[in-house]
Amino acid sequence: MRIMTWNINSLRLRLPLLQQIVMRDQPDILCLQETKVTDDLFPAESLTALGFEYQHFTGMKSYNGVAILSRTPFIRVLETPIWCEKSDCRHNAVEIGDASKPITIHNFYVPAGGDIPDPVENPKFAHKLRFLDEVTAWFAAHRPERAILVGDLNTAPLEQDVWSHKQLLNVVCHTEPEVRRHVAWQNTGFTDVMRVMVPADQKLYTWWSYRNRDWAASDRGRRLDHIWVSDDIAARFETMRVLRDIRGAAGPSDHVPVFADIAL
């Protein structure tokens, strides 16, 4: 099974680019974040035409929104927690495969956290820290088994996940409070398969700011997008690829897709 995750930063705007990616890389399951479209306007027919007959999405106008698209049947997990008492379309989940032993797929869009890394001065940063605390507590109480978790987790936890560890230590996405919580969440029972493929001492990015005129030359990236597999099925992971070339496509998202192949 090839599972792909992408913060698409507006599904309807980037639908033509998505079509190109799907045709080239042939994901079996596609998890999108920041779809930025209400459910009544979701382009379900266009995605069905791409082979994704099975769709689970939840969205809102202009912000957030997550979608899981699949070529094979799944069961929607409808009773996911309401994180931070907000119904802001940041998480959905499905169960796929053998009904007696399904694989649960979680798709997350973690709050970005704003610009100021102070929860007192910045409510957005406080929201992010609370979100990370809540998801960690939930997965600690519901230890993941036969689970895959993907999405824009909006934290670059390792030194080589950012272009400059020293310069970004006080920049939101790489601060100590975020990294500590991110690692605690992963340690509830997940393996970071991207770092299985690419050792932690090597640079690895999935996001490049729109503010950089020549993103490729400056290469000031961050790894904000992640694929985790629960420890009990981590041995089934086969390969992973970051589609860096998509950042240079016409009208790109600031994130690029990432996919992993997992034997199920």
PyMOL commands that set and color helices and strands:
alter all, ss='L'
color gray80, all
select helices_A, chain A and resi 15-25+39-41+44-49+83-85+123-141+159-161+165-168+176-186+193-197+215-218+231-236+244-248
alter helices_A, ss='H'
color red, helices_A
select strands_A, chain A and resi 2-7+29-33+54-58+66-70+74-77+91-96+103-109+147-152+190-192+207-208+221-222+225-230+237-242+258-262
alter strands_A, ss='S'
color yellow, strands_A
deselect
rebuild
show_as cartoon
